[in-house]
Amino acid sequence: MKIVDVVCSPGLTGFYFDDQRAIKKGAGHDGLFYVGEVATEGFTSIRQAGESISIQLILEDGQVALGECAAVQYSGAGGRDPLFLAEDFIPIIEKDIAPKLIGKELTNFKDLAEEFDKLEIDGKRLHTAIRYGVTQALLDAVAKARHLTMAEVVKEEYDTGVEIDRVPIFTQSGDSRYDNADKMIIKGADVLPHGLFNNVKEKLGEKGEKLKDYVAWLRDRILKYKVTEDYKPILHIDVYGTIGEAFDNDTMAMADYLEDLVETANPFHLRIEGPMDVDDRAEQLKAMEALTKEVDKRNLPVELVADEWCNTLEDVKDFVEHSAGHMIQIKTPDLGGINNSIEAILFCKENNKGAYLGGTCNETNRSAEILTNIGMACGATQVLAKPGMGVDEGLMIVNNEMNRVLALVNRRKNK
């Protein structure tokens, strides 16, 4: 089976592009808008509509494979590629990439993904969002050519050694951290709530007191309204470096605060994502490694999740090898080709680190479905409910794809 044509179209994502630097500098709010001057190149406002590109591969037998290019909410920050705008990149795909896709034989996903992930145009690698979307489309195309689920293709080609099954789903609240937590509890989310604690003064508190109050509220809320008696979700809170900001990146002071949070969260297990962001990759590694060691020394039942400055497969490996965190967020669009996300999960697991197959609220339903297949095929520790931060939509998309894939795999097993 060969690719005979490539069709591109612009699209929206499930959220927005946000200028993280401007937000950290204290940008104000006016409803859903941020107010103030932009601080990252390419942005025309601090918050603007998220954009995507659909790549449809037309196969010889008329089937259509679909992948979607998307970039993270905080594009251009933390060492990431610049803002991804459809009108800038569709011409590149049509001129430079489509001719290389047409005529490709769809016998092996891994080789095709590596070819296009490493492709250079005028001596430069493609934007991570393009590599992300093209490799998604290739995985779908190979799966369609072979009449398998995408999960089965990944399991076989990468010899993952796991049975395809459900994996825990992590839901994210955005700023509606109270109402959205209720949605998560009603629907029995495995991991919650994200929280979006990205500002010290307004959200975390100068000494972390606002986050501590929220954790106490969340604990009591789950205990009061849990749908089943055995419901015990993991509390995973993303603090966007604000704990480090509040405590001057002092390892001991941060560990003391985490110890307090652990006690507050009891009886629920706690994960803290991005405890600090020191604006430098090498220093971030050192800071995360030091805090992880201190947490382990104290035997604190909290998992630190690496996020900032962990953008590529090489970064993931470095953070794992330095034990800079107990779990790594594999921020899928940042890694480019989805082959890198596969390799990242497997590397984390081989080295006894948690593999959080994440991404961003600023993706599409299609990228969410395809990455769900990958999480199942590789046995990720958890996968992100995406796109958006409305909870219901992202959880529906990921949960339903997970169940569809599992039903098809089980049908084949039982025939």
KATA-V329560 format. One line per field, one symbol per residue. ss: DSSP state (H for helix, E for strand, C for the rest). psi: psi as a letter, one per 20 degrees, with the letter a starting at -180 (. if undefined). burial: b if it has 24 or more other ideal C-beta (glycine too) atoms within 12 Angstrom, else e. Layout:
# KATA-V329560
ss: ???
psi: ???
burial: ???
This chain:
# KATA-V329560
ss: CEEEEEEEEEEEEEEEEECHHHHHCCCEEECCEEECCCCCCCCCCCEEEEEEEEEEEEECCCCEEEEEECCCCCCCCCCCCCCCCHHHHHHHHHHHHHHHHCCCECCCHHHHHHHHHCCEECCEECCHHHHHHHHHHHHHHHHHHHCCCHHHHHHHHHCCCCCCCCCEEECCCCCCCCHHHHHHHHCCCCEEEECCCCCHHHHHCCCCHHHHHHHHHHHHHHHHHCCCCCCCCEEEEECCCHHHHHCCCCHHHHHHHHHHHHHHHCCCCEEEECCCCCCCHHHHHHHHHHHHHHHHHCCCCEEEEECCCCCCHHHHHHHHHCCCCCEEEECHHHHCCHHHHHHHHHHHHHCCCEEEECCCCCCCHHHHHHHHHHHHHHCCCEEECCCCCCCHHHHHHHHHHHHHHHHHHHHHHHC
psi: prpirppqqqrrajcrppnhghghikprqnciqqpaqqipphpirhprpqqrppoppprhjiqpqpqppqrrglqjqkjrqrpopghhighgghghgghhhpippmhoggggghghhipppkjqqqqhhghggghghhghggghhilrqhghgggghjlhjqpprqqqppqphbiligghhgggggjlqgprifhlmjpgghggqhjjhhgghgggggghgghhjphqhjomqpoopojkjhggghkkkogggghgghgghghhhpjqqppoplhrojkpgghgggghgghgggghhikpmpppopfpjmhrhhgggghghjlmqhqponnghhicpihhhghgghggghjkqpnonccqhlarhghggghggggghilqhqqporarkifgggggggghgghgghggghghhi.
burial: bebbbbbbebbbbbbbbbbbbbbbeebeeeeeebeeebebebbebbbbbbbbbbbbbbbeeebebbbbbbbbbbbbbbbbbebbbbeebbebbeeebbeebeebebebbbebbbbbbebeeeeeebbbbbbbbbbbbbbbbbbbbbebbbbbbbbebbebebebebbbbbbbbbbebeebbbbbbebebbbbbbbbbbbbeebbbeebebbbebbebbbebbeeebeeeeebbbbbbbbbbbbbbbbebebeebbebbbbbbebbeebbbbbbbbbbbeebeebbebbbbbbebbeeeebbbbbbbbbbbbbbebbbbbbebbbbbbbbbbbbbbbbbbbbbbbbbbbbebebbbbbbbbbbbbbbbbbbbbbbbbbbbbbbbbbbbbbbbbbbbbbbbebbebbbebbeeeeee
